[in-house]
Each structure stands twice: as structure tokens, then as C-alpha cells.
Amino acid sequence: MNLIEAVDFLKKNQPLPDDRVLETNSEILEKYNEVRKYFLENPNPICIPLFINSFGNGSGFGIYQLIEDVLLKYSPEQVILHLIKGLNSEKYGIRYWSSQIASSFPDKKLIEPLAKLLTDKAADIRYAVIVALAEIDDKRVLDLIKNAQKQEEDTEVIELIEEVMGNLEI
């Protein structure tokens, strides 16, 4: 594996197929994991937007969670703008995983794109957004979460909001 092969694979998989396709084609996941390992050992910021836009629908059978380790090799300044684009993506998988990763890059620049996702139709995205917002040290966060609580119907998200609000109000 070299830089050209790794970048080429990621460019051709924007995003990766859904889990039901990956389930029958383990070669794609194996190659994706090789690419992940390559960039862990050979950091290059060219991979940041490519990884953020690689998330298909589903879990990637555990590999998507590991992409955060690659992104943590880079400064927030290198990652944030790409995360903002991921949070604004029309593709569910990219929005979901960008929401998950956002909690590791708490930055005020993420407040607005995260706030937009507080009304996303997917409860798991709203859940991840609450977690990410709670990591950002800004007085606007508490108001955003309080407003989200008024509209939220999912019991798990409501429980998380109550927990987060208790911690933020301390």
C-alpha cells in the first residue's frame, strides 16, 4: 500500500456501499482497513476529506469507528472545515459519523452545523449531536439543548438531554 493506492481507493469509495453490500463483499472492507492503517502510519492531511466522505450507511462492521483514530492525528484546524461539510452532507452515513467524530473536535465553529442536526429525522444523529455539543465550551450550547428538549420525542435522546443539561448547569 502506498499513498497513490490509498488515495485512489478512497476517491473511488465516496461513500462506501451500505453495510448490506459490504456484508457480501469483504474485500472492500479489508482494503478500507488497509488504507486506514496506512494513514495511521503515514499521516497525510489529504485523507481527511476522503475519510469523512467515505462513510456509507451502517457501521462498516466496526471499521468506521476506527477512522476517528486517523483523524485525531491532525489538528482541529485541519479537520473542522471538513467535518462541517460532513455534517451538512445529504448522505445519512456521512452526517452520522461526522456527528460522532465532532465530539473529539470540540470547536465553536461546529455549533451551527451541529445545531441544524438537532432536528434531523434520525434519532441516532440527534443523540450524537447532543454528545458533540456538550463537549463544546460555549454558553449557546445549553440554550440549544434546552430548545431541542422541547421538540424531542425519542426517549433515549430525552434521557441524554436531561443528563447533559444537569452536567452543563453545574
Helices and strands as residue ranges (DSSP letters): H 3-12, H 19-22, H 26-41, H 47-52, G 60-62, H 63-71, H 76-87, H 92-102, G 108-110, H 111-116, G 117-119, H 123-134, H 140-151, H 155-168
